[in-house]
């Protein structure tokens, strides 16, 4: 199998062609859209669901007028094909207006402009992770231009959203989000998404350095991987899709993703949807924060910028981190008291793969195994009739390597939406999933075995090496469970 080869790619939730906007009928009612989102185990693209949103017209020029004169922080990265990820800690930052960004992006930057030190042919710019509440603090009426209620989340709008504006080549390093699932509305330009399922986590070499709350980064540049250093990445199953204006991408819980702008200007809006599993995830995150801050500040108190992501305002003290942890545990128990049974994802300590277990609050948190597992939501669901039809269309498996591909993924004749046997892919077939999970089980052992063959000059263990083990998502899950069980006995 080729490195990071593509498996079944994201499904597309599509509607019929339709005529003018007034003639369009949305393919899914809010209740049905939410049902699809909560049941899907793969990324999916919704089409023809936002044609009446005012935010549909939020291109960069319009936003430059709305935010006239407002200074925005742009992350500056190099257009290069290095095998090392460009983490935020290695990038420079520029404070500029959207007008200045657009001028620079047209390669008309003046010598006195804020982008004067950045050759447009060599650098990209990204105004990423901009929360609406701070960006439009004096224009809150704009929150209503985004209507996530159409996807079954009443009252959710721009107030719970973030804005992303980038130039060609702007990207986020490959990572997974600890909390929730993700809805991403593409407004202007196209973005290429590379996604990997949760069971591929051992093959992505997870790390928490740089540290950012709720983001687990991969050590790999997934579009130009160093396979000698990260051989397990060959087993990863890449799902790739090009997101175009007017489409909304659903990213399930704990799916890895690398996102790159492939047009001169891109504008996206996203919202993270809270899930029941987030209560336990926040305990795991508080444990991670405490360990990272304790070890890294002890190592070099004066150099926090080397390990703390710029999205984190400052490193937190041990006392504050203790408060975070206690608050997260308390919130978990508060939630437990409101529901009879809270289900969590648990890792069996005998080395077997992750499987579904439920935490029975009424029985002193006794952990017991349940039936089948659901890697997206962590909840068991009965088998239902296939949701696929003319409005829910899967993308066919692609065997070629996507990094060199810069076009769309959608076939013109519709044949790209079925596999070679004519079947629609809704979820991984049972045998295929068992094979994936089997690979995942042995990945850590193989990584350890490969690490034992290092030369004497490579045997030095750094603080980051230790942290990669201590705050591995699988380890923090076990620690969180032990903490919770200990408090309930």
N, C-alpha and C positions, 0 to 999 in steps of 0.2 A: 504494500500500500504506500502511495506517495505521501510525503510529509504533509500533515494537516489535510489529507485528502477529503474531498467533499462527500458527505453522506446525503441522505434525503434532505433536500433543501427546504427553506421555509415555505409554508403554504401561503397562497394568496387568497384573501377573502375579497371576492370581486363581485361587482354588480353588472347588469347588462349595459349596453352602450348608452342608450338614452339620447335625448336631444338637447334643447336649451335647458339651462338650469331650472327654469320654472317647470319643465316637464319631468325632471328627475324625481324618482321615488327612491328613498334610501332602502337598500336591500335588507337591512335588519332593523327591527325595532330595538329600543334600548335594552329591554329585558333579554332579547335573544343575543344581542351583541355581548352583553355581560356573561351570559351563559357560555358562549363560545370562548370568551377570554378565560374564564375560570376553569374550563375543561381542557383546553388545548395544552399539549405537552411540547409543542414546537413553536418557533416564531411564526407569525402570520402577518400578511398585509391586508388591511381593509381598504377597499376602493369605493369611491362614490359615497362616502359617509360624511364628508365635510364640505361639500360644494356650496352650502349655504352659510358657512361660517364667515363672519367678517374678517377673521384672521387669515382667511385664504389669500387676501391681498396684501399681507404684511411682507412685502419684499424689502430689501435693504434700503432702497431709495425712499420708500414710504416711512420706514422706521427712522431714517435720518432726519426727516422732517418732524416727526413726532417727538424725537429726542434731540431736537436742535440744540447744539452747544453742550450737551451732556457728555462729560468725560466717562469713557468706558475703558476697562482694562482688557488689553489684547495680549494673548500669549503668542510669542514669536518662536517659531521652530524652523529648522533647516529642511529644505527639500533634498533629502539624501536617501540612499538605500543602505544604510548601516544595518547590521544585524542586531544592534543594541536598541531597545525601545527608547523613544524620546519622552522620558517622564517629565512631568511639570517642573520638577526640581532642576532640570538641566536646561530649561527654556528661559529666555529673557521676557520682560514684560514692558508694555508701552501703554501709557494713558493717552487716549485720543478720542475724538468724536467720530461718529459714523461717517460724516462727510469727509473727514481726513482719511479714514480707512478706504472709502470708495475712490478717492483721488489717487491714493497710493496704489490701490488695486488695479487702476487703469494705467499704471506705470507713468503717472504724471506727478509724482511726489516732488515737492520742492525741497531745496537743500535745508530749509529752516523748519520743515515739518517734523512731527514726532516720529515718523518712520524713516527719517533721513539716514539712519545707520543701517537700514535693512534693504538690501537690493531685492527688488520684487521678483527677480528671476531666481533668487537663491533662498528666499524665505517665504513662509506662509504665516498668516495671522488668524487667530481664533479668539473671538469673544464668546467664551463658553461658560456654561453653568450660571447664567445671569437670571436670578430670581425676579419674577414679575413684581413682587411686592416692593423690592428696592429699586428696580429699574423704572417702574411707572408709579412711584410713590405719590406723585401729585396728579396722576391721570388714572385713577383706579377704575374709571368707567370702562377702560380698555379691557379689563378683566373679562367682561362679558363677551368679548369677541371670540373667546375660546370656549367651546361647549362640550366638555367631556361627558356631560349628561346624556349625549346621544349614544354613548357606549355603556349606559346603564349605571352611571355614577351621579345621581342627582345632586345638584348644587356645586359640582366640581367645575371650575373654570380656570381662568388665568391666574387666579390667586394661588393656586396649587401647582403652578407650572414654572418652567425655566425656558430661557431663550438661548439659542446657539447661532452665531453668525461667523462664518469662516470663508477663507479664500481657498483657492485650489491647493490641495495637498494637506490642508489642516486636518488633524486627526486626534483621536484619543487613543492612548495605549490600550492594549487588550486587558480587560478587567471584567470582574463580575460585581454586581451590586448585592450587598448583604441583605438589603431590605426590599420587600415588595416586588411587583412586576412593573413593566414600563410600557407606556404608550407614547409613540413618537410621531408627530405630525410634520411631514416635510412640506415646507411652504415655497421655497425657492431653490432652484438648482437640484442636483442629485448627490446622494451619498451612497458610498459602497459600504455595506455591512458584512463583516466576517464574524460568524457566530459559532460557538461550540457548546455542546450540551453539558449539564452539570456533572455527568459521570466521567467527562474528560478532564476533570480538575487535576488529577495527578499528572496528566500529560502536558498540562499548561505551566507546570512549575510555579505554583502560586507563591507570592511574597507580599508582605505588608510594609515593605520599604520601597518607595516612600509611603509614609503612613497617611491615610485619609480615612476618616470615619465612613464605614459602609462600603469601601472599595477595596477589593482584593485584586492586586495586579498580577499579571503574568511576566515572568522574566524574559519572555520570548517576543521578538518582533515577528508577529505571525505572518506578515507579508514578505519577510525576508529572513527566515529562521536560520539559526546556526545549529545545524543538526548534529555536528560533532559534539557540541557542548550540551545540547538538549535532545538526545536521540529518541526519547519517549514521545516527542511531538509527532513522530511519524504515525502514531496510533490515533491521533486526534481526528475527529470527524468534522470537517469544516462545512458549515452551511453559509452560503454566500448569496446576497441579494442586493440589487440596486434599488434604492428608495427614490421615487420620483415625486415631483410636486403633486399635492392633492391626495397622496397616500398616507396611511397611518400604519406604522409597524408596531406589532405587539411583541415584546420581548418577555418571555416567561421568567419566573423566579430563578435566579442563580445561573442564567445562561451567560457565558462569556461573550464579550463583543469587542471588536475593533472597528472603529468607524472613521471613514475618510471622505473628505469633500472631493468630488471629481469634476466639479464645474467651477468657473471663476468666482462665483459668489453663491453661498448656500445659507439658507435660513431654516431652522427647525425649532419646533416647540415640543416639549415633552412634559409628562407628568408621571410620577411614580405612584402606583396604586398600593395602598397598604394591604397587607395580608395577615391572617391569624398567626402565621409562623413568625412574624416579625417580633413578637414578644420574647420568644426565646432567642432570636437572632440579636436582639439588643443586649441581652445578657452576655452572649458570646463576644459582641463588639466591645462591651465594657471591659471584659477580661483582656482582650487584645490591646485596647488602649493603655490599660494599666501596665502590661508587660512591656510594650514598646517604649512608652515614655520612661519607665523605670530604668531599662537597660540602656537606651540611647542617650538619655541625659546624663547617666552615670559615666558613659563612655566619653562624651565630649559635650559638656553643658553649653559651650559657647557656639556650637555649630549646628543649631537646630534646623537651619535651612537645608542642610544636606540630607536630612531624612524625613522632614515634615513637609507634606504637600502644601503648596501655597494656598490651597483652598481651606486649610486649617489655619485659623487666625494665630494661634500660639500653642506651644506645648502646655499641657495641664499638669499641675502638681500632683503628687501622690495622694494628698488629702482630697483634692477635687476628684481624682479618678476613683477613689474609694466611694465618694458620694455618688458618682455615676453608676458604679457597679451596684451599690445598694438600692439606688432608685430603679435600676433596670430589673433587679430581682423582685423588688416590691411590686412593680408594675405587672410583672409576670404573674405573681400570686393574686393580685387584684383581678386580673383578667380571668384566672382560673376559677375564682369564686363566682364569677358570673356565668360560667358554663360548666356543664357536668363533666365533660371530657375534653381535654385540649390535646390535640394530636401534634407530635413533633417528629422531625427526622432524627434518627439516632444511628450512631455508628457502633456496631457490635465490637467489643474490645478483643475478641478472639481473632481479629484480623480479617473477618469476612466482610462482604460489601455492606454499604449502607442499606438499611431496610426500614420499613415503616414500623413504628412503635407508638403506642399511645400512653399518655401520662394521665392516670386516673387520680384526680384530686381527692375524690371521696374515699379512696382506699390508700391514703398516706403516700400518694405519688408512686404507687407500685407500677413499674414499667413492664408492659406486656406486649408481646408481638401481635400485630394484627395481620390482616391478609395482604393483598397485593399492595405495591407501592406506587405512588404518583410523584414523580420527580419535580413536577411543576408547582403544585400547591400543597403537597404534603397531606392530602386528604384522600381517603378511599372513596371511589365513586363507582356505582354500578355500571356495568356495560350498557351503553346506549346505542341506538341506531346511528349509523354513520352520518355525520352532519354534512358530508360533502355533496355538492350538487353544482348547479350553474353559478352560485354565488360564493362558493367556498372551494377554491381550486388549488391543488398542490402544484409546486414547481418540481420538475423532473430532476432526477439525480444527474449531476454533472461530474465528469471524470477529469476534465482539464484543470490545471492549476489557475486559480483566479487572480493572483497578484498582477499579472500582465493584462488582465481584462479590464477595460475601462468603459464598456458599453452596457446597455440594459440587459436584463436576463430574460425578458419575456419574448417568447416565440410569436411570430406573426400568424401562424396557422393554428395555434392552440395545441399542437402536438407535444410541445415541451411540458405540458401540464400533467402528463401521465407517464408511467414507467414503461419499460419495454414489454411487459406482459399485459399492459392495459389497465393495471390497477392504480387506484388513487391512493396516495400515501396520506393517512391521517395521523398515524403514530408509528413508532418503530414496531416491526413484527416481533413477536415474543422471542423467537429463536435469535434474532439479531440483537435484541436488547440483552438477552442472557450472555451473548458473546461479548458485548460491550462491557457489561458489568464484570465479567470474568477478567477481561483485560485490565479493568480499573483496579480489581482486587490485588493484582500482582505488580502493579506499577511501582508502588513505594518500595517493595522488596527489590525490584530490579534497579531502581534508582540507587538504593543503598549499595547493592552489589557493584554497580558501575563506579560508585564513588570510592570504593575501597581499593581500586587499582591505581590511585593517584600516586604521583611521584612524591618524594619527601618534601620538595619545595611547594607542593600543593596541599599539604596536610594541615596548614594553619587554619584554625577554626576562628572565624570572626564573630563579632556580636550579631551581624546580620545572618550568618549561618545558623547560629543558635536560635535566633528569632524565627527563621523560616520553619524550624521544627516546632518551637513552642506555640507559635500562633498560626500554625497550619489550620485551615478551617475544620479539618476532621478532629484535631486535637482540642480546639476550643469548644467544639460541640460536646465532647466527652466531659471536659472540665465543667461546662455550664450545667450539664445533667447532674454531675456529682454534687455541685453546689446546691442545686435545687432539691435533689433527693435528701441531702444532708440536712437542709433546713426544714424538711417536711417530716423527718422521723421523730 
